[in-house]
Amino acid sequence: MLIIGIDPGSRRIGYGLIEKTACKINLITAGILRIKAKNDPSALVETKNHFLALIKKYRPTVLAIEKLYFAKNQKTAMAVAESRGVIIFLAKESGLIVREFSPSVVKAGITGYGSADKKAVAKMVKIILNQPELQVIDDVSDALAAAILASQKVFSS
């Protein structure tokens, strides 16, 4: 089963694709979708195009995405929520199973502690994927963490 994890953002979206087999989780690819458009409507179209390209190239079965849980800046929160909406819509339209997790649930599922910092999450992602040399930014390690969590919970709900 192929699972794509997404850490949503308005201009930078982390993604990580893993393959779950009977006894192992393998890293397929990971990176950042950089949204260059300056205005929100164009950014949403760009988000759609980038994400759709990932779906078409890798054909994942499951989307694991972080929920929007808190934002000090309402404008930023709205832009991230819109980006999430585009991604979730495309996933459902493409037949993917969608699993949403709050950031604290992802942290608890990966590190055992719901208030773990970004370094702890990144460290556990490297251990779980057996990729000690993996060097990625927080957005990507968070996306991979969501995918790993979904690999354990995909059929439990």
Order of alpha helices (4+ residues) and beta strands (2+ residues): beta-beta-beta-alpha-beta-alpha-beta-alpha-alpha-alpha
